[in-house]
């Protein structure tokens, strides 16, 4: 029988991954706004994500709320270490949400709200990367509470991971536009996808080479037997996804580049899992140590068993209903 804490760790990891791959492309659309000056193009870009972008953020709520309820010790130690990037991320998400709605309601101030949408999206993405980098590099914990400084989250490594997430989301956004649009807008999105793809792969390589030297446990996982055998599959599969991305873009495929870009994120997430396991706070707290009592985990698992399939069902249905290309004049066909 599996430990309840590990079942919950899998659920929260799935929720975080779902948020990254789903909200990542609509954040990427916002990040790319400055590269498309025509209002008509920007309207099509926002219309492409309008039916699904609110629902995508459901997974962020599930992941954050689940962490607080199921792993309260991890929540209580990680949050103080990341107050600044998390608050800035939330402000970015709020500002982009306001800008997204207001740009449709005004003509005079639309350029201002367009920049607000771009800045909010970029800020949210950058702070997500910063928070990830700060967690990977390690959080100082003493007596089961955060013992580090106010600015420990801001390091060269976390800045690089922040830039990597922004560039990676740009790739997701560009491949999404390649999938959902037509004409010159699609052609420009395809060109941006090639540039963002090169940047994303370069930054994945830089972070991957840097990470094993941050903590001894990371180095052991990636370079010592037997875990090195399983770890070797991640870069191999990354190479497959990189080829799929290049091939899809150069042969004018529409779905293949987007799926390949999603694959890059899924494999990067798997690499983090290999580095972290069985820790939830690297080098400080294991999954079992940070978990709530089994009675609480069992009670909450009943709710998750009902809610997660419902969320998956309505998410899948929304994407099915709004499948196909976006018409510049009429929206979805």
C-alpha positions in Angstrom: 0.0 0.0 0.0 1.3 3.4 -0.9 1.9 6.0 1.8 -0.8 8.7 1.7 1.8 11.4 1.8 3.4 10.2 -1.4 0.0 9.9 -3.1 -0.6 13.5 -2.2 2.8 14.5 -3.3 1.9 13.0 -6.7 -1.4 14.9 -6.8 0.2 18.3 -6.0 3.1 17.6 -8.5 0.5 16.9 -11.2 -1.4 20.1 -10.3 1.7 22.2 -10.5 2.7 20.6 -13.8 -0.8 21.1 -15.2 -0.7 24.8 -14.2 2.8 25.2 -15.8 1.9 23.6 -19.2 -1.7 25.1 -19.4 -1.2 28.6 -18.0 2.3 28.8 -19.5 1.1 29.3 -23.0 -1.4 32.0 -22.2 1.3 33.8 -20.1 3.5 33.3 -23.1 0.9 35.0 -25.3 1.0 38.0 -23.0 4.8 38.1 -23.0 4.8 38.2 -26.8 2.4 41.1 -27.0 5.2 43.7 -27.6 6.3 41.7 -30.7 2.9 42.2 -32.4 2.2 45.9 -32.9 -1.1 45.6 -34.8 -4.3 45.8 -32.7 -5.9 43.2 -35.0 -3.2 40.7 -34.2 -3.4 41.4 -30.5 -7.2 40.9 -30.6 -6.7 37.5 -32.2 -4.0 36.5 -29.7 -6.3 37.3 -26.7 -9.3 35.7 -28.4 -7.2 32.5 -28.8 -6.8 32.1 -25.0 -10.0 33.9 -23.8 -12.1 30.7 -23.4 -9.5 28.8 -21.3 -7.2 31.2 -19.5 -9.3 31.5 -16.3 -9.7 27.8 -16.0 -6.0 27.2 -16.5 -5.3 29.0 -13.2 -7.5 26.5 -11.3 -4.5 24.2 -11.1 -2.5 27.0 -9.3 -5.2 27.2 -6.6 -5.2 23.4 -6.3 -1.5 23.2 -6.0 -1.1 26.0 -3.5 -4.1 25.1 -1.4 -3.2 21.5 -1.4 0.3 22.3 -0.2 -1.0 24.3 2.7 -3.5 21.6 3.7 -1.5 18.5 3.1 2.1 19.6 3.7 1.7 22.4 6.3 5.3 22.2 7.5 6.6 22.7 4.0 4.2 25.5 3.4 5.2 27.2 6.6 8.9 27.0 5.8 8.9 27.7 2.1 6.4 30.6 2.1 8.5 32.9 4.3 11.5 32.3 2.1 9.6 33.2 -1.0 7.3 36.0 0.2 8.6 38.6 -2.2 8.6 36.6 -5.5 5.2 35.0 -4.6 3.6 38.3 -3.9 5.0 39.8 -7.0 3.8 36.8 -9.0 0.3 37.2 -7.7 0.3 40.9 -8.4 1.4 40.2 -11.9 -1.4 37.6 -12.4 -4.0 40.1 -11.0 -2.7 42.9 -13.1 -2.7 40.9 -16.3 -6.2 39.6 -15.5 -7.5 43.2 -15.1 -5.6 44.3 -18.3 -7.0 41.3 -20.2 -10.6 42.4 -19.4 -10.1 46.2 -19.7 -8.4 46.2 -23.1 -11.7 45.0 -24.6 -13.7 47.8 -23.0 -11.8 50.8 -24.2 -10.1 52.2 -27.3 -8.4 55.2 -26.0 -6.6 53.4 -23.2 -6.1 50.1 -25.0 -2.4 50.5 -25.6 -1.9 51.1 -21.9 -3.8 47.9 -21.0 -1.9 46.0 -23.7 1.4 47.0 -22.0 -0.2 46.1 -18.7 -1.1 42.6 -20.0 2.5 42.1 -21.3 4.2 43.4 -18.1 1.9 41.4 -15.8 2.5 38.2 -17.8 6.2 38.7 -17.9 6.4 39.6 -14.2 4.3 36.5 -13.2 6.5 34.2 -15.4 9.8 35.7 -14.1 8.8 35.4 -10.5 7.7 31.8 -11.0 11.1 31.1 -12.3 12.8 33.0 -9.4 10.8 31.0 -6.9 11.7 27.7 -8.6 15.4 28.6 -8.6 15.3 29.7 -5.0 13.7 26.3 -4.0 16.2 24.3 -6.1 19.2 26.1 -4.6 18.0 25.2 -1.1 16.1 27.0 1.7 17.8 27.3 5.1 15.7 25.7 7.8 16.5 25.4 11.5 14.1 24.1 14.2 11.5 23.4 11.6 11.2 27.0 10.5 12.8 29.3 7.9 16.2 30.6 9.1 17.5 32.4 6.1 17.5 36.1 5.1 15.0 38.4 3.4 16.9 38.4 0.1 18.2 34.8 -0.1 15.9 34.1 -3.0 17.7 36.5 -5.2 20.8 34.9 -6.6 22.5 34.5 -10.0 21.0 31.0 -10.3 17.4 32.1 -9.5 17.7 35.0 -12.0 18.8 32.5 -14.7 15.9 30.2 -13.9 13.6 33.3 -14.0 14.8 34.1 -17.5 14.5 30.5 -18.5 10.8 30.4 -17.5 10.1 33.6 -19.4 11.7 32.3 -22.5 10.1 28.9 -22.1 6.7 30.4 -21.7 7.4 32.5 -24.8 8.0 29.3 -26.7 4.7 27.8 -25.5 2.9 31.0 -26.4 4.4 31.2 -29.9 3.7 27.5 -30.7 0.2 28.0 -29.4 -0.3 30.9 -31.8 1.2 28.8 -34.5 -1.5 26.2 -33.8 -4.4 28.5 -33.4 -3.9 31.3 -35.9 -3.5 31.8 -39.7 -1.8 34.0 -42.2 1.0 36.5 -41.3 0.3 36.2 -37.6 0.9 32.4 -37.7 4.1 32.9 -39.9 5.5 35.4 -37.4 4.6 33.2 -34.5 6.5 30.3 -36.2 9.6 32.5 -36.6 9.5 33.5 -33.0 9.0 29.8 -32.0 12.3 29.0 -33.6 14.2 31.7 -31.8 12.5 31.0 -28.5 13.1 27.3 -29.0 16.9 27.8 -29.3 16.8 30.1 -26.2 14.8 27.6 -24.2 17.1 24.7 -25.0 20.2 26.7 -24.2 18.7 27.8 -20.8 17.6 24.3 -20.0 21.1 23.1 -20.7 22.6 25.9 -18.6 20.3 25.2 -15.6 20.8 21.4 -15.9 24.6 21.7 -15.9 24.5 24.2 -12.9 22.0 22.3 -10.7 24.0 19.2 -9.8 26.7 21.4 -8.2 24.2 23.2 -5.9 23.6 20.2 -3.6 25.5 17.0 -3.2 22.3 15.0 -3.4 21.6 16.4 -6.9 25.1 15.3 -8.1 24.5 11.8 -6.7 21.1 11.5 -8.4 22.4 12.5 -11.8 25.9 11.0 -12.0 26.0 8.0 -9.6 24.8 4.5 -10.2 22.0 3.3 -10.3 20.0 6.6 -10.5 22.2 7.8 -13.3 20.8 5.1 -15.5 17.2 6.5 -15.2 18.4 10.1 -15.2 20.1 9.6 -18.6 16.7 9.1 -20.2 15.7 12.7 -19.5 18.3 14.4 -21.8 17.7 11.8 -24.5 14.0 12.5 -24.5 14.7 16.2 -24.4 16.7 15.7 -27.6 13.7 13.9 -29.2 11.4 16.8 -28.3 13.9 19.3 -29.6 14.0 17.5 -32.9 10.1 17.3 -33.0 10.0 21.1 -32.4 12.5 21.8 -35.1 10.9 19.4 -37.6 7.4 20.7 -36.9 8.4 24.3 -37.4 10.5 23.8 -40.5 7.8 21.7 -42.2 4.9 24.0 -41.2 3.2 21.6 -38.8 0.7 23.2 -36.5 0.1 20.8 -33.5 3.6 19.1 -33.4 5.6 22.1 -32.3 3.2 22.9 -29.5 3.2 19.3 -28.2 7.0 19.2 -28.5 7.3 22.4 -26.5 5.0 20.9 -23.8 7.3 17.9 -23.8 10.3 20.0 -23.0 8.4 21.4 -19.9 7.2 17.9 -18.8 10.7 16.5 -19.1 12.2 19.4 -17.2 9.7 18.9 -14.5 10.6 15.2 -14.4 14.2 16.2 -14.0 13.3 18.3 -11.0 11.4 15.3 -9.6 14.5 13.1 -10.0 16.6 15.7 -8.2 14.2 16.3 -5.3 12.8 12.9 -4.4 12.0 12.1 -1.6 12.5 15.7 -0.4 9.7 18.3 -0.7 12.1 21.0 0.5 15.5 19.9 -1.0 18.0 18.7 1.6 15.8 19.8 4.5 12.3 18.2 4.6 11.2 14.9 3.1 7.7 14.3 1.9 6.9 12.1 4.9 8.3 14.6 7.4 6.3 17.5 6.1 3.0 15.7 5.7 -0.1 16.3 7.8 -1.5 13.4 9.9 -2.9 10.4 8.0 -6.4 11.1 9.2 -6.3 14.5 7.5 -4.7 13.1 4.3 -7.4 10.5 4.1 -10.2 13.0 4.5 -8.8 15.4 2.0 -8.1 12.6 -0.5 -11.8 11.9 -0.7 -12.4 15.4 -1.9 -9.5 15.3 -4.3 -10.9 12.0 -5.8 -14.1 13.8 -6.6 -12.8 17.3 -7.6 -9.7 16.4 -9.7 -11.6 14.3 -12.3 -14.3 17.1 -12.5 -11.6 19.7 -13.2 -10.0 17.4 -15.8 -13.3 16.8 -17.4 -14.4 20.5 -17.8 -10.8 21.5 -18.8 -10.8 18.8 -21.6 -14.3 19.8 -22.6 -13.4 23.5 -22.9 -10.4 22.7 -25.1 -12.5 20.4 -27.2 -15.3 23.0 -27.7 -12.8 25.7 -28.7 -10.6 23.6 -30.9 -9.5 24.7 -34.3 -8.3 28.0 -35.7 -9.3 31.5 -34.5 -11.0 33.6 -37.2 -9.8 37.2 -37.1 -13.4 38.4 -37.6 -15.5 35.8 -35.9 -13.4 34.1 -33.3 -13.4 30.3 -33.2 -15.0 28.5 -36.1 
